[in-house]
Amino acid sequence: MSATAKLSSKFQISIPKEVRAEQKWEAGQEFAFIPKGTGVLLIPVPKLKDLVGVAAGIDTDGYRDREDRY
């Protein structure tokens, strides 16, 4: 995929349709911009309901909490 876009005079960028469709991004979705070298990573911010169960079955042995800090 080699889609490009231009930054408008209002500092807005339209994400090409082929990118939106492939990533299943929708209007109103929130994104995080993460500086990386000379570029920026554009990461969709997950909704809280999408994170439910993401750590199910995780091993909590050896987990550090506030009581073992200096």
Contact map, one row per residue, 1 for C-alpha under 8 A:
1110000000000000000000000000000000000000000000000000000000000000000000
1111000000000000000000000000000000000000000000000000000000000000000000
1111100000000001011000000000000000000000000000000000000000000000000000
0111110000000001000000000000000000000000000000000000000000000000000000
0011111000001111000000000000000000000000000000000000000000000000000000
0001111100001100000000000000000000000000000000000000000000000000000000
0000111111111000000000000000000000000000000000000000000000000000000000
0000011111111000000000000000000000000000000000000000000000000000000000
0000001111110000000000000000000000000000000000000000000000000000000000
0000001111110000000000000000000000000000000000000000000000000000000000
0000001111111000000000000000000000000000000000000000000000000000000000
0000001111111100000000000000000000000000000000000000000000000000000000
0000111100111110000000000000000000000000000000000000000000000000000000
0000110000011111000000000000000000000000000000000000000000000000000000
0000100000001111101100000000000000000000000000000000000000000000000000
0011100000000111111100000000000000000000000000000000000000000000000000
0000000000000011111110000000000000000000000000000000000000000000000000
0010000000000001111111000000000000000000000000000000000000000000000000
0010000000000011111111100000000000000000000000000000000000000000000000
0000000000000011111111111100000000000000000000000000000000000000000000
0000000000000000111111111000000000000000000000000000000000000000000000
0000000000000000011111111000000000000000000000000000000000000000000000
0000000000000000001111111000000000000000000000000000000000000000000000
0000000000000000000111111100000000000000000000000000000000000000000000
0000000000000000000111111110100000000000000000000000000000000000000000
0000000000000000000100011111100000000000000000000000000000000000000000
0000000000000000000000001111100000000000000000000000000000000000000000
0000000000000000000000000111110000000000000000000000000000000000000000
0000000000000000000000001111111000000000000110000000000000000000000000
0000000000000000000000000001111100000000000110000000000000000000000000
0000000000000000000000000000111110000000011110000000000000000000000000
0000000000000000000000000000011111000000111110000000000000000000000000
0000000000000000000000000000001111100001111000000000000000000000000000
0000000000000000000000000000000111110001111000000000000000000000000000
0000000000000000000000000000000011111111100000000000000000000000000000
0000000000000000000000000000000001111111100000000000000000000000000000
0000000000000000000000000000000000111111000000000000000000000000000000
0000000000000000000000000000000000111111000000000000000000000000000000
0000000000000000000000000000000000111111100000000000000000000000000000
0000000000000000000000000000000011111111110000000000000000000000000000
0000000000000000000000000000000111110011111000000000000000000000000000
0000000000000000000000000000001111000001111100000000000000000000000000
0000000000000000000000000000001111000000111110000000000000000000000000
0000000000000000000000000000111100000000011111000000000000000000000000
0000000000000000000000000000111100000000001111100000000000000000000000
0000000000000000000000000000000000000000000111110110000000000000000000
0000000000000000000000000000000000000000000011111110000000000000000000
0000000000000000000000000000000000000000000001111111000000000000000000
0000000000000000000000000000000000000000000000111111000000000000000000
0000000000000000000000000000000000000000000001111111000000000000000000
0000000000000000000000000000000000000000000001111111110000000000000000
0000000000000000000000000000000000000000000000011111111000000000000000
0000000000000000000000000000000000000000000000000011111100000000000000
0000000000000000000000000000000000000000000000000011111100000000000000
0000000000000000000000000000000000000000000000000001111111000000000000
0000000000000000000000000000000000000000000000000000111111000000000000
0000000000000000000000000000000000000000000000000000001111100000000000
0000000000000000000000000000000000000000000000000000001111110000000000
0000000000000000000000000000000000000000000000000000000011111000000000
0000000000000000000000000000000000000000000000000000000001111110000000
0000000000000000000000000000000000000000000000000000000000111110000000
0000000000000000000000000000000000000000000000000000000000011111000000
0000000000000000000000000000000000000000000000000000000000011111100000
0000000000000000000000000000000000000000000000000000000000000111111100
0000000000000000000000000000000000000000000000000000000000000011111110
0000000000000000000000000000000000000000000000000000000000000001111110
0000000000000000000000000000000000000000000000000000000000000001111110
0000000000000000000000000000000000000000000000000000000000000001111111
0000000000000000000000000000000000000000000000000000000000000000111111
0000000000000000000000000000000000000000000000000000000000000000000111
